[in-house]
Amino acid sequence: MGKLVAAFQSQGAPEAPLGAAMPAQGEAAEAGDAAGVSPLSPREEDVLREIARGLSNKEIARVLDIAETTVKIHVQHILRKLGLSSRVQAAVYASDRQR
């Protein structure tokens, strides 16, 4: 996962997936980040942090002591709220935020 994130970062993220416009939610998320306010819940932030570390849903569930199904739901919410289409994009997003 780390190699994938590094490769994705070095090539630069596309502005929109497959030429489509970014969802309004993604734009709102960026505006929220600029203001220093996260659109994610504290638990979603926890899950995003573990995604950035390269953990699978099963591993995240173990670390956070929650059900794997709950992790899957949190991942779906994270991707939707941030206007992202993959875990790799979420990991890159989290990595960029830490800088």
MODELLER restraints for C-alpha pairs under 7 A, 6 or more apart:
rsr = mdl.restraints
at = mdl.atoms
rsr.add(forms.Gaussian(group=physical.xy_distance, feature=features.Distance(at['CA:1:A'], at['CA:54:A']), mean=5.21, stdev=0.5))
rsr.add(forms.Gaussian(group=physical.xy_distance, feature=features.Distance(at['CA:2:A'], at['CA:54:A']), mean=6.46, stdev=0.5))
rsr.add(forms.Gaussian(group=physical.xy_distance, feature=features.Distance(at['CA:5:A'], at['CA:88:A']), mean=6.16, stdev=0.5))
rsr.add(forms.Gaussian(group=physical.xy_distance, feature=features.Distance(at['CA:5:A'], at['CA:91:A']), mean=6.76, stdev=0.5))
rsr.add(forms.Gaussian(group=physical.xy_distance, feature=features.Distance(at['CA:5:A'], at['CA:92:A']), mean=5.90, stdev=0.5))
rsr.add(forms.Gaussian(group=physical.xy_distance, feature=features.Distance(at['CA:9:A'], at['CA:92:A']), mean=6.80, stdev=0.5))
rsr.add(forms.Gaussian(group=physical.xy_distance, feature=features.Distance(at['CA:16:A'], at['CA:22:A']), mean=5.41, stdev=0.5))
rsr.add(forms.Gaussian(group=physical.xy_distance, feature=features.Distance(at['CA:22:A'], at['CA:83:A']), mean=6.60, stdev=0.5))
rsr.add(forms.Gaussian(group=physical.xy_distance, feature=features.Distance(at['CA:23:A'], at['CA:83:A']), mean=5.79, stdev=0.5))
rsr.add(forms.Gaussian(group=physical.xy_distance, feature=features.Distance(at['CA:25:A'], at['CA:81:A']), mean=5.71, stdev=0.5))
rsr.add(forms.Gaussian(group=physical.xy_distance, feature=features.Distance(at['CA:25:A'], at['CA:82:A']), mean=6.41, stdev=0.5))
rsr.add(forms.Gaussian(group=physical.xy_distance, feature=features.Distance(at['CA:25:A'], at['CA:83:A']), mean=5.84, stdev=0.5))
rsr.add(forms.Gaussian(group=physical.xy_distance, feature=features.Distance(at['CA:26:A'], at['CA:81:A']), mean=6.38, stdev=0.5))
rsr.add(forms.Gaussian(group=physical.xy_distance, feature=features.Distance(at['CA:26:A'], at['CA:82:A']), mean=4.64, stdev=0.5))
rsr.add(forms.Gaussian(group=physical.xy_distance, feature=features.Distance(at['CA:26:A'], at['CA:83:A']), mean=3.97, stdev=0.5))
rsr.add(forms.Gaussian(group=physical.xy_distance, feature=features.Distance(at['CA:29:A'], at['CA:39:A']), mean=5.87, stdev=0.5))
rsr.add(forms.Gaussian(group=physical.xy_distance, feature=features.Distance(at['CA:29:A'], at['CA:81:A']), mean=6.76, stdev=0.5))
rsr.add(forms.Gaussian(group=physical.xy_distance, feature=features.Distance(at['CA:29:A'], at['CA:82:A']), mean=5.58, stdev=0.5))
rsr.add(forms.Gaussian(group=physical.xy_distance, feature=features.Distance(at['CA:32:A'], at['CA:38:A']), mean=5.93, stdev=0.5))
rsr.add(forms.Gaussian(group=physical.xy_distance, feature=features.Distance(at['CA:32:A'], at['CA:39:A']), mean=6.46, stdev=0.5))
rsr.add(forms.Gaussian(group=physical.xy_distance, feature=features.Distance(at['CA:39:A'], at['CA:81:A']), mean=6.91, stdev=0.5))
rsr.add(forms.Gaussian(group=physical.xy_distance, feature=features.Distance(at['CA:40:A'], at['CA:78:A']), mean=6.91, stdev=0.5))
rsr.add(forms.Gaussian(group=physical.xy_distance, feature=features.Distance(at['CA:44:A'], at['CA:74:A']), mean=5.81, stdev=0.5))
rsr.add(forms.Gaussian(group=physical.xy_distance, feature=features.Distance(at['CA:44:A'], at['CA:78:A']), mean=6.50, stdev=0.5))
rsr.add(forms.Gaussian(group=physical.xy_distance, feature=features.Distance(at['CA:47:A'], at['CA:60:A']), mean=6.87, stdev=0.5))
rsr.add(forms.Gaussian(group=physical.xy_distance, feature=features.Distance(at['CA:48:A'], at['CA:94:A']), mean=6.79, stdev=0.5))
rsr.add(forms.Gaussian(group=physical.xy_distance, feature=features.Distance(at['CA:49:A'], at['CA:94:A']), mean=6.78, stdev=0.5))
rsr.add(forms.Gaussian(group=physical.xy_distance, feature=features.Distance(at['CA:50:A'], at['CA:60:A']), mean=6.23, stdev=0.5))
rsr.add(forms.Gaussian(group=physical.xy_distance, feature=features.Distance(at['CA:51:A'], at['CA:91:A']), mean=5.85, stdev=0.5))
rsr.add(forms.Gaussian(group=physical.xy_distance, feature=features.Distance(at['CA:52:A'], at['CA:91:A']), mean=4.16, stdev=0.5))
rsr.add(forms.Gaussian(group=physical.xy_distance, feature=features.Distance(at['CA:52:A'], at['CA:94:A']), mean=6.12, stdev=0.5))
rsr.add(forms.Gaussian(group=physical.xy_distance, feature=features.Distance(at['CA:52:A'], at['CA:95:A']), mean=6.62, stdev=0.5))
rsr.add(forms.Gaussian(group=physical.xy_distance, feature=features.Distance(at['CA:57:A'], at['CA:68:A']), mean=5.99, stdev=0.5))
rsr.add(forms.Gaussian(group=physical.xy_distance, feature=features.Distance(at['CA:57:A'], at['CA:71:A']), mean=6.01, stdev=0.5))
rsr.add(forms.Gaussian(group=physical.xy_distance, feature=features.Distance(at['CA:57:A'], at['CA:72:A']), mean=6.67, stdev=0.5))
rsr.add(forms.Gaussian(group=physical.xy_distance, feature=features.Distance(at['CA:58:A'], at['CA:68:A']), mean=5.53, stdev=0.5))
rsr.add(forms.Gaussian(group=physical.xy_distance, feature=features.Distance(at['CA:61:A'], at['CA:67:A']), mean=5.54, stdev=0.5))
rsr.add(forms.Gaussian(group=physical.xy_distance, feature=features.Distance(at['CA:61:A'], at['CA:68:A']), mean=5.08, stdev=0.5))
rsr.add(forms.Gaussian(group=physical.xy_distance, feature=features.Distance(at['CA:61:A'], at['CA:71:A']), mean=6.21, stdev=0.5))
rsr.add(forms.Gaussian(group=physical.xy_distance, feature=features.Distance(at['CA:79:A'], at['CA:85:A']), mean=6.18, stdev=0.5))
rsr.add(forms.Gaussian(group=physical.xy_distance, feature=features.Distance(at['CA:79:A'], at['CA:90:A']), mean=6.92, stdev=0.5))
rsr.add(forms.Gaussian(group=physical.xy_distance, feature=features.Distance(at['CA:84:A'], at['CA:90:A']), mean=6.66, stdev=0.5))
